[in-house]
């Protein structure tokens, strides 16, 4: 993973950990994913390969899938609105990916934690 990809991954992970109840979940080697109530809301690799993130986007997946660097997430998750972005070169659109993380968090978090987020 390039230094820019590592910095982006670390920044997005830190952003996601600011949400109420968010924590790191590592279901596979080389992953430090974001979860809430033990439900993953962002898959973020660490280590090898290009920058990659997968989020559940129930409201914006159709628009997200129009981007040239996206595809439905594998393992059958794509049919549930999960989108994977893989960026091998160029600028990583952090603000857009932060919006994805928030949408995914809201799709996975218990209502009480969403209320807590909205009260901030």
C-alpha positions as CSV (number, residue, x, y, z in Angstrom):
1,X,0.0,0.0,0.0
2,X,1.4,3.4,-0.9
3,X,2.1,6.0,1.7
4,X,-0.9,8.1,0.4
5,X,-3.1,5.1,0.6
6,X,-1.9,4.3,4.1
7,X,-2.5,7.9,5.2
8,X,-6.0,7.9,3.6
9,X,-6.9,4.6,5.3
10,X,-5.7,5.8,8.7
11,X,-7.6,9.1,8.3
12,X,-10.8,7.3,7.3
13,X,-10.4,4.8,10.2
14,X,-9.9,7.6,12.6
15,X,-13.0,9.4,11.2
16,X,-15.1,6.3,11.6
17,X,-14.0,5.7,15.2
18,X,-15.4,9.1,16.1
19,X,-19.0,7.7,15.7
20,X,-20.8,6.5,18.9
21,X,-20.0,2.9,19.7
22,X,-17.6,2.5,16.8
23,X,-14.8,0.0,17.3
24,X,-12.1,-1.9,15.3
25,X,-13.1,-5.4,14.1
26,X,-10.4,-7.7,12.6
27,X,-12.2,-10.7,11.0
28,X,-9.3,-11.5,8.7
29,X,-5.6,-10.9,8.6
30,X,-4.5,-7.5,7.3
31,X,-7.9,-5.9,8.2
32,X,-8.8,-3.4,10.8
33,X,-12.4,-2.8,9.9
34,X,-14.9,-0.4,11.4
35,X,-17.8,-1.9,13.3
36,X,-20.7,-0.8,15.6
37,X,-22.5,-3.3,17.8
38,X,-20.2,-5.9,16.3
39,X,-21.6,-5.2,12.8
40,X,-19.1,-4.0,10.2
41,X,-19.8,-0.7,8.5
42,X,-16.5,-0.2,6.6
43,X,-14.0,-2.8,5.4
44,X,-10.6,-1.1,5.4
45,X,-7.6,-3.1,4.4
46,X,-4.2,-2.5,5.9
47,X,-0.9,-3.4,4.5
48,X,-0.8,-4.9,1.0
49,X,-2.3,-3.7,-2.3
50,X,-4.0,-0.5,-3.5
51,X,-6.3,1.6,-1.4
52,X,-9.7,-0.1,-0.9
53,X,-12.8,0.5,1.1
54,X,-16.2,-1.2,1.2
55,X,-19.3,0.4,2.7
56,X,-23.0,-0.4,2.9
57,X,-24.8,2.4,0.9
58,X,-28.5,1.8,0.9
59,X,-29.3,5.3,-0.3
60,X,-26.4,6.1,-2.7
61,X,-25.1,2.8,-4.0
62,X,-26.5,3.3,-7.5
63,X,-24.7,6.6,-7.8
64,X,-21.5,5.3,-6.3
65,X,-21.5,2.4,-8.7
66,X,-21.3,4.9,-11.6
67,X,-17.7,5.8,-10.5
68,X,-15.0,4.2,-12.5
69,X,-13.2,2.8,-9.5
70,X,-16.2,1.1,-7.8
71,X,-17.9,-2.3,-8.0
72,X,-20.5,-4.2,-6.0
73,X,-18.8,-5.8,-3.0
74,X,-18.0,-9.5,-3.4
75,X,-19.2,-12.4,-1.4
76,X,-22.8,-11.5,-2.2
77,X,-22.7,-8.3,-0.2
78,X,-23.3,-6.2,-3.4
79,X,-26.9,-7.3,-3.6
80,X,-27.4,-5.6,-0.1
81,X,-26.0,-2.3,-1.2
82,X,-22.4,-2.8,-0.4
83,X,-20.0,-0.9,-2.7
84,X,-16.2,-1.4,-2.9
85,X,-13.9,1.4,-4.1
86,X,-10.4,0.4,-5.2
87,X,-8.1,3.3,-6.1
88,X,-4.7,2.3,-7.5
89,X,-3.5,5.7,-8.5
90,X,-4.5,9.3,-8.1
91,X,-6.2,11.3,-5.5
92,X,-8.3,9.5,-2.9
93,X,-11.6,11.5,-2.4
94,X,-11.6,11.6,1.4
95,X,-14.7,13.8,1.8
96,X,-16.8,11.5,-0.4
97,X,-15.6,8.4,1.4
98,X,-16.3,10.0,4.8
99,X,-19.9,10.5,3.6
100,X,-19.9,6.8,2.6
101,X,-18.7,5.8,6.1
102,X,-21.4,7.9,7.7
103,X,-24.2,6.4,5.5
104,X,-22.9,2.9,6.2
105,X,-22.7,3.6,9.9
106,X,-26.3,4.8,9.9
107,X,-27.3,1.6,8.1
108,X,-25.7,-0.7,10.6
109,X,-25.9,1.2,14.0
110,X,-28.7,0.7,16.6
111,X,-31.2,3.6,16.6
112,X,-30.0,4.8,20.0
113,X,-26.5,5.4,18.7
114,X,-27.9,7.2,15.6
115,X,-29.8,9.5,18.0
116,X,-26.6,10.1,20.0
117,X,-24.8,11.0,16.7
118,X,-27.6,13.3,15.7
119,X,-27.5,15.1,19.1
120,X,-23.9,16.0,18.6
